[in-house]
Amino acid sequence: MQYSMGIDAGGTYTDSIIIRDSDGKVMDSNKALTTYPDLLAGIRNSIDGLDEKYLKDVKMVSVSTTLATNTILEKNGYPVGLILVGDYEIPERMHVEFHTIVKGGHDHHGTELVSLDMEAVEAFVSKIKDKVSAFAVSSYFSVRNPAHELAVKARIRELTGKPVVCGHELSLDLGAYERGITAYLNAQLIPIANQFIRSIREEISRRGMDSRLLMLKCDGSVVGINEALEKPIESIFSGPAASLVGASHLSGLGTCAVIDVGGTSTDVSMLEEGLPELCEEGAVVGGWQTKVKAIRMETSAMGGDSHIWIRNMKINIGPRRVIPLCVAAVRYPGFLETLKKGRIPAAMHLEENVQPTKFFVRTGLEASDLGKLEKELFDRIGDFPASLNDIFWETQKTLSPGLLDSLMRKRLIQAIGFTPTDALHVLGEYTAWDGEASKMGAKLLERYTQTDHLELCKQIKKDVARNMALNLVSFILKDVPPREIEKILLSDRFTQFRMKIPVVLIGGPVVAYIKELKQILDAEIIVPEHAEVGNAVGAVVGKGIKRIEILIKSTYSKDKKRLVLLFSPKGRETFGSYAEALEYASALGRKLVMEYMTEAGLDKGQVQIEASKKDIALSEAGAIPVETKLVFVGIGMPKT
């Protein structure tokens, strides 16, 4: 008997599951707290909770994670230098700290427009090389000719030895700026992906498991681990993709809407006859438009561990994730007493980092390259939770709360606070951790809202359910502005939004929200068995899918000779005739799909490849097309 293991590392929990290959039955599962920033202990603890008798027969391990998504949502990515080559129109609010625009770029035929200004590149790199962990580069029309991107990449490697990500390596779609942003985000995530995959590999090796390692991508397909290391941006929505695939498997439904409530975010997506809808224009995450082909979804930075904070008597939920008070009380013995004795800040001073329930603790990561004020603040934070109010009182100095954000981005400290998970503990609807700490936190916050702590928690629970419903309806009615949906959905207690398909809930204590959801939605709401580890299920039942696009364009040279240009992931090639280019493209597309499937460890014997061809306007009656787009889609199954 052979088995497969799925592992999903979320912001709060690391889930693992064993599935029998012969029939897809869930044999065992376990949840453990994600350990931050070193993930290895959490992965080990999660696998330790599984029945050992299955492990020796596990032949495939497939993983998914929300760590990349959460990093972007929480704006905690590693610093990156972005180089844009060409004549760019940059949005006014780009919010990229280290970036430059240099001369260069090509036209739509791949012909150089302007020579690359390598001196400007070298000056920029020399200026910021000690401030960034990686570089990203995007050149104008690099999908037609990547020469300038590759030249910049080679030079940066010579000067710094640091990772460099090129836009053409991640997407062959037009849109140089969006490719640049995709490369920028990808570069931010490389250290996180390396650590995550290294941790999984170490644990599998330590246990003596002879298992192949795959990773789920954000389109719901699995990918070989080497490609996952090179392109971690493609895992940005692997958590939600895993929830969609897992929800379908656990519920047995081919058509359903899925709401996945994680620690950091709530994600909504849908399957129709077993297939997800892809966002062809590219995924949007944290306000960034990328060129990553992902499952279309609606996401918001509100999850079970989102920080609840009060300002001007108003309840705010998120966007940042914190360790819930109930979890901190178990993890740090004595924290409950600290919570009870904590100094109460004045209402006028309240902000996200200044709350009676907000505490900070070191992650254990070694500090380096800290500024004077950062170091002074870091030295006042230890291995036991401390509030900012206490830190100010001890130092007798006014240190900017913004310094905390810098230390959190560097993963040197993490925050503790009141969360929706705490609210459920207060209401007695979830009791996995220390409910007394949650109750103490709610009583501290009630002072600032003039609301009884029980009513406060009921309101928080209702707000989370409303957010789930709003995300779902916004996903279904994608052309209707969310504000208009909110007016209709939440303002009239005499109406309900009717869903014609079932709604499957995935995540931790999602069953607690059914009552509130049904007050807003007229729908069949399903919480399947093993819903709490639905993402780990999805990680292991995903298929291998590879999409290759090849473009053939007819044009003329300067001396009026007809040229046929072919653009593929391999670069630009020139042919003497359209027929020759088409024949070559047909063979190349299938070859690239099969190479990918082989590298990913998928079963070549079960790979199906579908090819489609689309012509754009003939140049003259009966002549060859001006442009032909060929798309090859391969679908394969992991070897069992």
Buried (B, 14 or more C-beta within 10 A) or exposed (E): EEBBBBBBBBBBBBBBBBBBBEEEEBBBBBBBBBBBBBBBBBBBBBBEEBEEEBBEBBBBBBBBBBBBBBBBBBBBBBBBBBBBBBEEEEEEEBEBEBBBBBBBBBEBBBBBBBEBBBEBBBEBBEEBBEEBBBBBBBBBBBBBBBBBBBBBBEBBEEBBEBBBBBBBBBBBBEBBBBBBBBBBBBBBBBBBBEBBBEBBEEBBEEBEBEBBBBBBBBBBBBBBBBBBBBBBBBBBBBBBBBBBBBBBBBBEBEBBBBBBBBBBBBBBBBBEEEEBBBBEBBBBBBEBBBBBBBBBBBBBBBBBBBBBBBBEEEBBBBBBBBBBBBBBBBBBEEBBEBBEEBEEBEEEEBBBBBBBBBBBBBBEBEBEEBEEBBBBBBEBBEEEBBBBBBBBEEEEEEBEBEBBBBBBBBBBBBBBBBBBBBBBBBBEBBEBBBBBBBBBBBBBBBEBBEBEBBEBBBBBBBBBBBBBBBBBBBBBBEEEEBEEBBEEBBEEEEEBBEBEBBBBBBBBBBBBBBEBBBBBBEBEBBBBEBBBBBBBBBBBBBBBBBBBBBBBBBBEEEEEEBBBBBBBBEBBBEBEEBEEBBEBBBEBBBEBBBEBBBBBBBBEEBBEBEBEBEEEEEBEEEEBBBBBBBBBBBBBBBBE
